[in-house]
Amino acid sequence: MSTRPRSGLLRQHDFRLLWAGETASRFGSNITGVAMPLVAVVTLDASTFWVSALAAAAWLPWLLIGLPAGAWVDRLPRRPLMVTCNLLSLVLLLSVPAAAWLDVLTMGQLLVVSLFTGLANVFFSIAYRVYLPFVVNREHLTEANAKLQGSESAAQLAGLGGGGVLAGVFGAVTGLLADAATFLASTFCLLGIRATEPPPKKPERPTTLRKDVAEGLRHTLRDPYLRVLTTYGTVTNLLLTGYQAILTVFLVRELHVGEATVGWLLAGSSVGGLLGAVVATPIARRFGTARGMLLCKFATAPFGLLIPLAEPGWRVVLLPLGGAVLALGVVSANVIQGAFRQTYCPPQLLGRITASVSVANFGAIPVGSLLGGVLGGVLGLRPTLWLLTSGLAVSSVLLLIGPLRGRRDLPTEPPGDLAKPAGPASALVSGADAGVLEDSGVPTPPLRRAPRETDPAQR
């Protein structure tokens, strides 16, 4: 195993490349987050339901293959797997503008592209979280989380705004070319990392994929902290993606906002994410990691109620304002939870625990997207936004059902008998055998990365 330098993260060649590749990729993802639904709404005149189905398709693979994907990632070299996922997504996204220029683009093709880029995202997201701890030392985990969350929010701000500008000037399909280019940039950054990843260790005794999956599920369900955080992330992702799936339709058809302005209004939410990445560490130091995380959630969730108050004219700013405060709470809590999982979860189960948590959290996304579309068609767009944001306002109460409410700080290792998983599958060791772990992440709404709340990361 290579020795990682212990200087600051910005002086570490491998982290800089990983960070730059992820930032470029997330920038492209957020361009697609604007461009793809605009292609459906403006170019193909899709209904509210089909726009929400498009959002759901990107996350459906988490429900279909998320659990076995975690076991596969524990057995495979992570960097080659991530490069393969990047190249597959590159080809898929290029097919959309090609079809549009040939005048053969259909809603069916958009759904297929969304589904298979989502499939690549499942493997990339799990592999990335297992690979990252090999690049970053334990003492730099909080700093790494803050930098990654901050650059994610900055990329979202620039990507959503840039996507709107591209759509307004050149047409929505042009934005997908920019996203495809970011997959190429991410690939070159991955190939430039110098650290040699040790091969995953094989179990001492043969084990089946089913047993590997069951062990990761069993640990996640038995652990009181992982259980409550996973439950909360699942519920909030359901609500978040439900309202996010219909925001573009709401802006275009009820608030009468132009294509370019749509991107900038959606980008406004990312300002809160930037601030959340800055304040997370001071909040954790001042109040403790457990209390700080609860404060971030309880203080910001009610501001989502500003979103359905938006009207044409100056009151349209209420939508990005409400989204910005929500993003502040999500990102600051994610920074804290990221460092918690990196030191808390058994490293030999990292891929499978990540998959178990992600399937629950990200699996709620297609359900939430379809729910938003169905409710939007039945109740209307504004009543649906009221219903879903009201649910978000009270969802933080779920965090009090468990051990979090009685602690100042989150623990650094599982309690008692949960610290050492049993069974032959536990002999599987990920590339993070240096003892540094990555969190399960939270998505932002766009096509391939993980809404933010699972502590839903966006590939």
C-alpha positions in Angstrom: 0.0 0.0 0.0 1.2 3.5 -0.8 2.0 6.0 1.9 -0.3 9.1 1.8 1.3 12.4 2.7 0.2 14.0 5.9 0.3 17.6 4.8 -2.8 19.6 4.1 -5.3 18.3 1.7 -4.7 21.0 -0.9 -1.0 19.9 -1.1 -2.0 16.3 -1.7 -1.8 15.5 -5.5 -4.2 12.6 -5.4 -6.9 14.5 -3.4 -6.6 17.5 -5.7 -7.3 15.3 -8.7 -10.2 13.5 -7.0 -11.6 16.8 -5.9 -11.2 18.4 -9.3 -12.8 15.4 -11.1 -15.7 15.3 -8.8 -16.3 19.1 -9.0 -16.2 19.0 -12.8 -18.5 16.0 -12.9 -21.0 17.6 -10.5 -21.0 20.8 -12.5 -22.1 18.8 -15.5 -24.6 16.8 -13.5 -26.3 20.0 -12.5 -26.4 21.3 -16.1 -28.2 18.1 -16.9 -30.5 18.6 -13.9 -31.9 21.7 -15.8 -31.4 20.5 -19.4 -33.0 17.0 -19.2 -36.5 18.1 -17.8 -36.4 21.2 -20.1 -35.8 18.9 -23.1 -38.9 16.9 -22.0 -41.1 19.9 -21.3 -40.1 22.3 -24.1 -38.9 20.0 -26.9 -41.2 17.0 -26.4 -44.1 18.8 -24.6 -44.1 16.1 -21.9 -46.8 16.0 -19.2 -46.1 16.5 -15.5 -46.2 12.8 -14.9 -43.6 12.0 -17.6 -41.2 14.7 -16.3 -41.4 13.1 -12.8 -41.0 9.7 -14.4 -37.8 10.9 -16.0 -36.5 12.0 -12.6 -37.5 8.6 -11.1 -35.8 6.6 -13.8 -32.4 7.9 -12.8 -32.8 6.5 -9.3 -34.7 3.3 -10.0 -31.5 1.2 -10.3 -30.9 1.7 -6.6 -34.0 -0.3 -5.9 -33.2 -2.9 -8.5 -29.5 -3.6 -8.0 -28.3 -1.5 -5.1 -27.7 -4.3 -2.6 -25.8 -6.7 -4.8 -23.8 -3.7 -6.2 -22.4 -3.1 -2.7 -21.2 -6.7 -2.5 -19.7 -6.5 -6.0 -17.8 -3.3 -5.2 -16.3 -5.0 -2.1 -14.9 -7.6 -4.5 -13.7 -5.4 -7.5 -11.0 -2.9 -8.0 -12.7 0.5 -7.5 -10.9 2.9 -9.8 -11.3 0.8 -13.0 -14.9 0.3 -12.1 -15.4 4.1 -11.8 -13.7 4.8 -15.1 -16.0 2.3 -16.8 -19.1 3.9 -15.3 -17.9 7.3 -16.5 -17.3 6.2 -20.1 -20.7 4.4 -20.3 -22.5 7.6 -19.1 -20.5 9.7 -21.6 -21.8 7.6 -24.5 -25.4 7.6 -23.2 -25.6 11.3 -22.8 -24.1 12.0 -26.2 -26.9 10.0 -27.8 -29.5 12.6 -26.8 -28.3 15.6 -28.7 -27.4 13.2 -31.6 -31.0 12.0 -31.7 -32.3 15.5 -31.4 -30.3 16.8 -34.3 -31.5 13.8 -36.4 -35.1 14.7 -35.3 -35.7 11.2 -33.9 -35.6 12.0 -30.1 -38.4 10.5 -28.1 -39.5 10.4 -24.5 -38.6 6.7 -24.5 -35.0 7.4 -25.3 -34.8 10.0 -22.5 -36.1 7.5 -20.0 -33.6 4.8 -21.2 -30.7 7.3 -20.9 -31.8 8.3 -17.5 -32.2 4.7 -16.4 -28.8 3.5 -17.6 -26.9 6.5 -16.4 -28.6 5.9 -13.1 -27.3 2.3 -13.2 -23.7 3.5 -13.8 -24.3 6.0 -10.9 -25.1 3.1 -8.5 -21.7 1.4 -9.0 -19.8 4.7 -9.2 -21.3 6.1 -6.0 -20.5 3.1 -3.9 -17.1 2.6 -5.4 -16.2 6.2 -4.9 -17.1 6.1 -1.2 -15.0 3.0 -0.7 -12.1 4.5 -2.7 -12.0 8.0 -1.2 -10.8 6.9 2.3 -7.7 5.3 0.6 -6.8 8.8 -0.7 -7.5 10.8 2.5 -6.0 10.3 5.9 -8.2 10.0 9.0 -7.2 13.3 10.4 -8.3 15.0 7.2 -11.8 13.5 6.9 -13.8 16.4 8.2 -11.8 18.8 6.0 -12.3 16.6 3.0 -16.0 16.3 3.6 -16.3 20.1 3.9 -14.4 20.7 0.7 -16.3 18.1 -1.2 -19.7 19.4 0.0 -18.7 23.0 -0.6 -17.5 22.3 -4.1 -20.6 20.3 -4.7 -22.7 23.3 -3.8 -20.6 25.7 -5.9 -20.9 23.3 -8.8 -24.6 23.2 -8.4 -24.8 27.0 -8.3 -22.8 27.3 -11.5 -24.2 24.2 -13.2 -27.9 25.0 -12.6 -27.4 28.6 -13.7 -25.2 27.7 -16.6 -27.7 25.0 -17.7 -30.4 27.6 -17.8 -28.2 30.0 -19.8 -27.2 27.2 -22.3 -30.8 26.2 -22.6 -31.9 29.8 -23.3 -29.2 30.6 -25.8 -28.4 27.3 -27.5 -31.3 25.0 -26.6 -31.7 22.5 -23.8 -30.0 19.6 -25.6 -26.7 21.5 -25.8 -26.4 21.3 -22.0 -26.1 17.5 -22.2 -22.9 17.9 -24.3 -21.4 19.9 -21.5 -22.3 17.1 -19.0 -20.8 14.5 -21.3 -17.5 16.4 -21.3 -17.4 16.5 -17.5 -17.5 12.7 -17.5 -14.3 12.7 -19.7 -12.7 15.2 -17.3 -13.5 13.1 -14.3 -12.0 10.0 -16.1 -8.7 11.8 -16.8 -8.5 12.9 -13.1 -9.1 9.4 -11.9 -6.4 8.0 -14.2 -3.9 10.7 -13.0 -4.1 9.5 -9.3 -0.8 8.1 -8.3 -1.8 5.9 -5.3 -1.9 2.2 -6.1 -5.1 0.7 -4.8 -4.5 -2.7 -3.0 -6.7 -5.5 -4.4 -9.7 -6.3 -2.3 -8.9 -9.3 0.0 -10.8 -12.5 -0.6 -12.6 -14.2 2.3 -10.8 -17.1 4.0 -13.8 -19.3 3.2 -16.0 -19.0 0.1 -19.2 -17.0 0.6 -22.2 -16.3 -1.6 -23.3 -12.9 -2.8 -26.6 -13.4 -0.9 -24.7 -13.9 2.4 -22.6 -10.8 1.7 -25.6 -8.7 1.1 -27.4 -10.1 4.2 -24.5 -9.2 6.4 -24.5 -5.6 5.3 -28.2 -5.4 5.8 -28.1 -7.1 9.2 -25.4 -4.7 10.5 -27.3 -1.6 9.2 -30.6 -2.7 10.8 -29.1 -3.7 14.1 -27.0 -0.6 14.7 -29.2 2.1 16.5 -27.4 5.0 14.9 -27.3 3.7 11.3 -31.0 2.6 11.7 -32.4 6.0 12.7 -30.3 8.0 10.2 -31.3 5.7 7.4 -35.0 5.9 8.3 -34.8 9.7 8.4 -32.9 9.9 5.2 -35.4 7.7 3.4 -38.4 9.8 4.5 -36.8 13.1 3.8 -35.6 11.9 0.3 -39.1 10.9 -0.5 -40.4 14.4 0.3 -37.4 16.3 -1.2 -37.5 14.5 -4.5 -41.3 14.7 -4.6 -41.3 18.5 -4.7 -38.1 18.7 -6.7 -39.5 16.6 -9.5 -42.2 19.2 -10.2 -40.3 22.4 -9.6 -39.4 22.9 -13.3 -43.0 22.4 -14.3 -44.1 24.8 -11.5 -41.7 27.5 -12.6 -42.5 27.3 -16.3 -46.3 26.7 -16.3 -47.5 28.5 -13.1 -44.8 31.2 -12.4 -44.3 31.8 -16.2 -40.5 31.8 -15.9 -38.2 31.7 -19.0 -35.8 28.8 -19.6 -32.7 30.7 -18.7 -34.2 32.1 -15.5 -35.3 28.5 -14.4 -31.7 27.5 -14.0 -30.7 30.6 -12.0 -33.7 30.2 -9.6 -32.9 26.6 -9.0 -29.2 27.5 -8.6 -30.2 29.9 -5.8 -30.7 27.0 -3.5 -27.0 26.1 -3.8 -25.9 29.3 -2.0 -27.2 27.8 1.2 -25.2 24.6 0.5 -22.0 26.7 0.2 -22.8 28.3 3.6 -23.6 24.9 5.1 -20.2 23.5 4.2 -18.5 26.5 5.8 -20.5 26.5 9.1 -20.6 22.7 9.7 -17.3 22.4 11.5 -17.8 25.4 13.8 -21.3 24.1 14.7 -20.0 20.6 15.5 -17.2 22.1 17.7 -19.5 24.5 19.5 -22.5 22.2 20.1 -21.1 18.7 19.6 -21.6 16.5 16.5 -24.9 15.0 17.6 -26.5 18.2 18.8 -25.0 20.2 16.0 -26.6 17.8 13.4 -30.0 18.1 15.1 -29.7 21.9 15.2 -29.0 22.0 11.5 -32.0 19.9 10.7 -34.6 21.4 13.1 -33.7 25.0 12.5 -33.8 24.8 8.6 -36.5 22.4 7.6 -39.5 24.7 8.2 -38.1 27.2 5.7 -39.2 24.8 2.9 -42.7 26.2 3.4 -41.6 29.4 1.6 -41.4 27.4 -1.7 -45.2 27.1 -2.3 -45.6 30.8 -1.4 -43.8 31.8 -4.6 -45.8 33.8 -7.1 -45.1 35.6 -10.4 -43.2 38.8 -9.9 -41.0 39.6 -6.9 -42.4 36.8 -4.8 -40.7 34.3 -7.1 -37.6 34.8 -4.9 -39.3 32.9 -2.1 -38.7 29.7 -4.0 -34.8 29.9 -4.1 -34.8 31.4 -0.6 -36.7 28.4 0.9 -34.5 26.0 -1.1 -31.3 27.8 0.1 -32.1 27.4 3.8 -33.1 23.7 3.2 -29.7 23.2 1.4 -27.9 24.9 4.3 -29.3 22.4 6.8 -28.8 19.4 4.5 -25.1 20.1 3.6 -24.0 21.1 7.1 -25.6 17.9 8.6 -24.0 15.9 5.8 -20.5 17.1 6.6 -21.0 16.0 10.2 -22.6 12.7 9.3 -19.8 12.0 6.7 -17.1 12.2 9.3 -19.2 10.1 11.7 -19.6 7.2 9.2 -16.0 7.3 8.2 -14.8 6.6 11.7 -17.8 4.5 12.9 -18.5 1.8 10.4 -16.4 -1.4 10.2 -14.1 -1.0 7.2 -14.6 -4.6 6.0 -18.3 -3.9 5.5 -18.0 -0.5 4.0 -19.3 -1.3 0.5 -22.3 -3.4 1.8 -23.3 -0.9 4.5 -23.0 1.9 2.0 -25.2 -0.1 -0.4 -27.8 -0.9 2.3 -28.1 2.7 3.4 -28.1 4.0 -0.1 -30.8 1.6 -1.3 -33.1 2.8 1.4 -32.2 6.5 0.9 -31.9 6.5 -2.9 -34.6 4.0 -3.4 -37.0 6.5 -2.0 -36.1 8.9 -4.8 -38.0 7.3 -7.8 -40.9 6.7 -5.5 -40.9 10.3 -4.4 -40.5 11.6 -7.9 -43.5 9.6 -9.1 -45.4 10.6 -6.1 -44.8 14.3 -6.9 -45.9 13.8 -10.4 -49.1 11.9 -9.5 -50.0 14.3 -6.8 -49.2 17.3 -9.0 -51.6 15.9 -11.6 -54.4 15.1 -9.2 -54.1 17.9 -6.6 -52.4 20.6 -8.7 -48.8 21.8 -8.5 -49.1 24.3 -5.6 -51.2 22.1 -3.3 -48.6 19.3 -3.8 -45.8 21.6 -2.9 -47.6 22.6 0.3 -48.2 19.0 1.2 -44.6 17.8 0.6 -42.8 20.8 2.2 -45.1 20.5 5.3 -43.9 17.0 5.6 -40.3 18.2 5.5 -41.0 20.8 8.2 -41.8 18.1 10.7 -39.7 15.2 9.5 -36.7 16.0 11.8 -38.7 14.6 14.7 -37.7 11.2 13.4 -34.1 11.8 14.6 -35.3 11.9 18.2 -36.5 8.3 18.0 -33.3 6.7 19.1 -30.0 7.4 21.0 -29.2 10.7 19.2 -31.4 12.9 21.5 -29.3 12.0 24.6 -25.8 12.6 23.2 -23.7 15.7 22.7 -21.4 13.9 20.3 -21.8 11.0 17.9 -19.8 7.9 18.8 -16.6 6.8 17.0 -17.2 3.1 17.1 -20.3 0.8 17.3 -21.5 -0.2 20.7 -20.7 -3.6 22.2 -21.5 -6.7 20.1 -22.0 -4.5 17.0 -18.4 -3.6 16.7 -17.3 -6.9 15.2 -19.5 -8.4 12.5 -19.8 -12.2 12.6 -19.7 -14.7 9.8 -17.2 -15.6 7.0 -18.3 -12.7 4.9 -16.6 -10.3 7.3 -13.3 -11.4 6.0 -13.9 -9.3 2.9 -11.8 -6.2 3.2 -12.3 -3.1 1.1 -9.7 -0.8 -0.3 -10.2 1.2 2.9 -8.2 -1.2 5.0 -6.2 1.7 6.4 -9.2 2.2 8.7 -10.6 5.4 7.1 -14.2 5.3 5.9 -16.5 7.4 3.7 -20.1 8.3 4.4 -23.0 7.1 2.4 -23.5 10.6 0.9 -26.6 12.7 0.2 -28.1 13.5 -3.4 -28.7 16.7 -5.1 -31.6 16.4 -7.5 -29.8 16.1 -10.9 -29.7 13.1 -13.2 -27.0 10.9 -11.9 -25.8 11.9 -8.4 -27.1 11.4 -5.4 -30.8 14.7 -3.7 -29.2 15.5 -1.1 -30.4 13.8 1.9 -29.4 10.4 2.9 -27.6 11.6 3.6 -29.3 11.5 0.0 -24.3 12.4 -2.5 -25.2 13.2 -6.2 -22.4 9.8 -9.2 
